[in-house]
Structure formats: C-alpha cells, structure tokens
Amino acid sequence: MSDGALSQDEIDALLAGVDPSSPGSSAPAAAMAAPGSEDERKAIQAFLSGTVDAQSSNLSMMTGRDVSFKGPTVTAVSREDLLQQLPDMVTSVKADFNSGFPGEHSFLFPEDTAKAVAALMNKEENIELDDMAMSVLGEVISQLVGSQITALTDKTGNKSIASVSPEAANVPKAVAALPGGTFMCAAYQLALGDGQDHRLWEVFGPAVSADIAQALTGKSADPGPTPGAGMGGGMGMPGMGAMPGMGMPGMGMAAMPGMGGMPGMGMGGMMPMSANVQSVQFPSLMPQPTAQEQGNIGLIMDVFMEMTVELGRTRKLIKEILGMGEGTIIELDKLAGEPVDILVNHKLIAKGEVVVIDENFGVRVTEIVSPMERMGESI
C-alpha cells in the first residue's frame, strides 16, 4: 500500500503538465498508448533522412560555418525513455504544427549545444542563454521547420501544412513539454566545427507522426468512385440504375426510362436557342466624385492620419541583421541629395527635401505624386 508520497516519475509528470493518472500520460507501461507501428517509424525516418542535406546547408548558411547533420535515428519512446537520454538541462523549442498535420512537435538541445549554436549565430564566445539567445535559437528552428514543411508539401501534396512560431526556453529536463504515451523521437548528431559531438532531438506527437506517415506512404482512406458514375456505359445515379443512351458518345437521350423518346436531342441535333447579345459597359477607371461625395468629405476633415518621411530602404540577410551593433553603417538605396519619400498611411503621396527649422528636421514638399503614379506604386 502506498504511503501517499509521490514517486519521482509522478513528480516529473506533474511538473511537465501531464496528469500521471490519465491513460495518455507517461505512467506505467500497461496504461500507455500502443506504440507507433514499425511502418510509421520507417516512414518518418526515411523522410527525415532525405532532409538532412538541406538542413545542413541551411544551418551552414545561417552560421557562416560548415555545419552538418548526421542521422537521424527514429525510435518510438515514452517520456521516461527520452528523459533517460537527456542531460539535466535542455533548451526546449516548441514548434507545434497548427494545420496540415496538427499536433505536438518540438526540438531539444543539450545546454552546451544550444550555447554553441547561439554563439555561431551571434558571432560571440561564452554566450549566455538569455532572451536574445532564445530568440536566435527559435529562428534556427523556424528555418529547419520551414525546410521540413516544404519537403512534406512536395511529397504529400498537402499545401496547408503550417507551424506556430517556435518558442525556446532553457529548462530542467523534467519540466520540458513532452507528449504523453508513446511518440516518435528523431535523434541527430551535429558537427559544428568545434571538434565536439553535439546532439539534437526532434519529437513528434503521436497524432502528428501517424498522420505524416499515412500521408507519406499513401495509405490514407480512398473513398473511390461514386457508384454508377462511370463515364463509358451511362450516367447512372445511386438508387436509379444506369440510364441507357446517356453515355458520352452521342449523348443521346432517346431511351431515358419513364420519359419516352426525345427525337433530335443528341449532341448533333440540339434545338437552336436565340441569344440576346449585348456589349459590356465598363466603368471609367478615373474617379469622378459626385457633388454629394464632395460635400460629405467635410465630415472626415478632422481625422488624424499617420505621415512618414522615408529616407531610404535596403534588404539584409538575417545573419547580417543579427550581426549589427553600435557603429554599424547601413547603406540605403537613395543617393545623396535625392528627394525623400513622403507617405500617408504607408502610401506614397509626395516627394521632398530635408530642411532644418531651428533645431528640428523638416521636409519641404517638392513634388506631388500623381494619382496614376500612386496606383502604379500600389500595384
């Protein structure tokens, strides 16, 4: 008889937000859900193995160093099984799928691996796993998941696959959010160019792995053709039987049951119908305000609108943005002395030149953008 004290397994389950008494939780083996099939495991492993080259290329591009993924090895595990493989502290990155194959999906870094990846991204040494590092790791996982979604879409034809924005947190392994029951876990080896062995675990919830495997193997239920809907021998309808003479050749309707013959109703002999043809009248593209509209505009004269002066724009890679610091110079697409853009609610309406009024900056309007130019800018 129990003395009422919680076991360590029960404490870990409660910390992770899992009810240890529920059938889907990581409780005794007798209470766990049936493990994923071998076919499911093989399908997930084959798919992930086909993405490691692309994932290595993505991470190498983001870090600026030759990085490679090895593996993965996919196994069906329970929460307790995985906790035994993890170090005491892990960086957990939740990246659940919210459409396509909705369900639990996450990545787990050992603490030292998380620091090594964040250091490569930030070009720093002895980095701390602060909010900035968590954001960087979330961006890394976002890129990896994006590559996986692209590959899944190509292989399954499912164009609705999407995931939530990844959220990273450095936590004790006991409180890492893991699925209940038995789920699929992919273990990767990472080579980050520092001479050390690094590991990464990818976790798929039971529903996610089952749905993905079913889509990859093409074993989803096929409703098949509608009974009687064959195009060769007739246009049969459920409960009515085939209609002789309704096949594609000739489209004859002479022998429809219960209707008698209808001479002349074949495709070649359809009765002519008179058509009333009229030309289409398109409205003018140029706005022509009425007198009523001109009078009503006075009702909105005291409405505030946001006016912005844009000095210029540029595009940067993520690694360049993350590498910015004090003193960084950003080159814009405007030449010195070129007019600046004046925007209202983010729409270009005019151009001007920068002036100084007392100690404040100002803009002198030099050109009003025509309506046609504004339309072209919007397009």
N, C-alpha and C positions, 0 to 999 in steps of 0.2 A: 504494500500500500504506500502511495506517495505521501510524503510529509508536507505537501503543499508548496515546496520550493520549486522554482522554475529551473529547468536544465539550461545549459549554455546554448544548446540549439534553439530552445524556445525563446531565450533572451535575444539571440541574433535575429530570429524571425520577427519578433515584435519590433526591434529597432529598425528593421527594413520595411516595416509597414505591412507585414504578412501575418495573417491570422494562423497560428500554428495548428489550430483545430479544424481549419477548413479543408475540404477534400483536395483543393488545388494547391495547398501550401506545401512547403518543403518539410513535411513531417515524416513519420516512419514510412518505409518503403511500401507497406501494404496500403497506405492511404494516398499514394502518389498516383497521378495520371499515368496511363500506359505510355512507355517511351516511344519516341518517333521511330518510324519504320526504317529499315536499312536502305530502302529505295529513297526515302526522303533525305536521309543523311548523305547518300551518294550524290543526289541531285544538287543539294546545297554545296557540297564540296567541289563538284565539277564546275558549277557556276563561279564560285569564288576563286578557284584556281585559274579560271580564264580571265580574271580581272587584275591579278597581281602585277602584271607588267604595266598596265595603265596606272594602277595605284602607285607603283614605284616611280613612274615618270612624273605623276602629279606632285608627289612629295619632294622629289628632287628639284622640280621647278620652283616650288614654294620656298625651299630651304637654301637653294643655291649650292647644294652638295649632292654627291652621288649617294642616293638612299635606295635601299631595295627591301621588298617584302619577300619572305620565303614561306612556303606552305600554301594554304593553311591545312591544319588537321582538324576536321569537324567531328565532334562526338556529341552524343545525346547524354546530358548530365542533369543532375539535380542541383539545387542550391548548395547543399552540403558538399557535393563533389567539387564544384567550382571553387568554393571558399577554401578548400584544402590546397588548391593550386595557387591561390593569390597571396601576395605579400600582405603584411598587416595594413599598410596604407596604399590606397589606389586612387587614381583620378578617374572618376566615372563620368562618361559623356552620354547623356540620353539623347537619342535621335530617333524617336518613335516614328513609324510610318502612320500617316493620318488619312491616306487614301490609296487605292490600288490594292495593297495588301496590309490593311490597317492592323496595328498591334505593337507590342513592345520590341524595341531594338536599341541596343546600346553598345558602347565600347569601354574597355577597361585598360588603363595604362598602369603599370607599376609607377610609384612616385618618381624613381630615378629616370625612367624612360620619359615620363611627362616633362620633367625638367630639361632633359636633353633635347626633346623636340621643340619645346618653347624657346630654349637658348638658340637653337639653329634658326628659328623663325625670326627672333628679335636681334640676332647677331650680338648676343651678350653671353657672358660667362657667369657662373654662380648665380643663376637666376632663381628667384623665389616664386612659388606658385601663388601669386596674388591674383587680383581680379583681371589685370591685363594678361597675365599668362593663361588664365582660364578662358578669356576671350579668344586668344590666339589658338589654343587647343580646340575650342569649339569651331573655329574657322577651318582648321585642318580636317576635322571630322566632316564638316559640311562639304568640303571638296571631295573627300573619299566617298561619302554617301551619294553625292551628285553623280560621280562616275558609276557607282553601282546602279543607280536608278536608270541612267542612260543605257547601260548594258541590259538591265532587266526589260526595259521597254523594247529594245531591239529583239530580244529573244522571245518575249511573250506577246508582244503586240499590245500590251496594256499601257495606254498613254495617260492613265490617271494616277500613276504612282507618284507620291509626294511624301515628304517627311517634315516634321516640325523643325524649327531652328534648334540646333544642338545646344545643350546646356551642360557645362562642365563643372565639377566640384571635386575637391580633394578630400576624401573621407576615409575613415576606417572601413575595412572590407566588410565588417559586419553590418554596416548601415548602407552599403551600396544597393541600389534598387535592382533587384533581380526577379525574373519571373518565378511563379510558383510551379510546382510539379516538375516534369521533365522537359527540357528545352534543348535547342541546338546551340552549341558553342564552337566557334572557329578560333583556333589558336595560331597566331602568326609569329614569326621571328623577324625582327627588324635589324638591319645593318645600317647604322647611322654614320659610319665612317670614323667612330671614336675607338674602335678596337674592342668594344664591349658587346655582349649579347643582350638584346632587348626583346621584350615580348609584348604582344598586344592581343587582347581577347575581344572577339565580337560576339554578341549574344542576340539570338533571335527568339522571341517568344514562341510558344507552341503554335498559336494560330498563324503567325507570320510565316514560320518555316513550312508549315503544312500547305498554306496557300501558294507560296512561292514554288515549292517542289511540285505541286499539282500543275501549276501553270507551265513550268519548265519541261515536265515530262508529257504534257498534253493529255493527262488523264482526267481532265475536268469533264463533268457530265455533258453529253451532247444530246439535245432534245430530238435531233433527227428531223427528217422532212415531215411536213404535215400530211397525215393520211389522206390519200386521194388527190394530192396536189401535183401529181405527175404531169408534165407538160406534153407527153407524147400521145397517150391514149385517151385523154379527155380532161376536163376541168372538174373533177369530182369534188364535192363538198362533203364534210363529215355529216353522216346521217342521211345523205341524199343519193349516194351512189354516183357512178360516172354518168355524164351526160353525153350520149353519143353525138357525134358531129361537132363537139366543142374543142377538138384537138387544134393544134396550131395550124396544120396545113389547111388552108381554105377558110378556117374559122366559121364553117357552116353552122347554121342554127336550125336546120330543117327538121331535125328529129328530136327536139327537146321534149322530154316526157311531159305530157299534160298540156302542151301548148300547140300542138299541131304544127304542120309545116309552115314556114315563113319564106316563101319564094323570094329570091332576089336579095337576101340578107347576107350573103357571103361577102368576103373582103373585096372581091372584084365587082360586086354589084350593089354596093350600098347606095341608098337613095340620096341624091344630092340635096344639100341643105343650103339655103340662102344665107349669106353672111353680111352683116352690117359693118362695113369697114369705115373707120374714122381716123383722121390724123391725130397724133398725140400732141397736146399743147403743154410745153414745158414752161414753168415759171422762170422769170428772169433771175439770174444769179446775183445781180446787184440789188442791194436792199433799197426799197422805196418806201420810206416811212410815211404813214398817213398823217393827216392833221391831228387825229386823236392820239396817235403814238407820240407825236411831237409835244402835245400838251401834257401827256402822262409822264414824260421824262423828268418833269419838275418834282415828282414825288420821291425820286431817289437822289436828288442833288446833295443831300447831307449824309450819304452813306460813305463810310471810310473804305479806301482800297489801299492795298499794300503796293508801294512804289519802290523799286530796287534799281540800283545802278550797278551794272556788271562790268568789271574791269577786263575780264577775260576768262577763258576756260582752258583746261587741259585734261588729259587722261593719264592715269598712273596704274601700274601693276600693284596688286595687294602687297607684295613684298617691298615695293618702293614706299608705299604709304606707311607700312609698319616700321620702316627704317628711318622715317623722318624724325628730326629732333630740332632743338633750338639751333638757329643759324642756317637751316636748310633753305636753299633758294629754289623756288618753283617757277619754271618758265611757263608763260601763258601764250595763247595763240594770237595775242594782239601785238602790233608793232608800237614802238614808242611814238606818241603823238597821234595815234589813230583814235577816232571818236569812240567813246564808251557807249554801251547799250543801256537804254532806259526801259525798264519793264514795269508793267502794271499787272499784278496778279500773275506774274511769270510769263506775260505775253509782251513781246517787243512792240513798243509804240513809237519810239523816237531814238535819236542819237544825239550826243552832246559832247562837250569838252569840260574837263575838270578845271574848276577855279577855286580860289581861296578867298573866303569872305571873313574878314577879321582873322580869327583863329580856327575857323571851321571850313571844311571842304564843302563845295557846292558843284553843281553841274549847269552849264549854260546850254540850253537846247539849241542845236544847230540844224536839225533835220527832223521832220515828222514823217514817220514811215507810212506809206500809202496803204489803204485797205487791201489792195491786191498783194502787196509785199507781205502784209501780216498774214494773209491767207496762205501764201507760199511758205512762210515760216512755220505755221501750224502744221502744214502737211509734211 
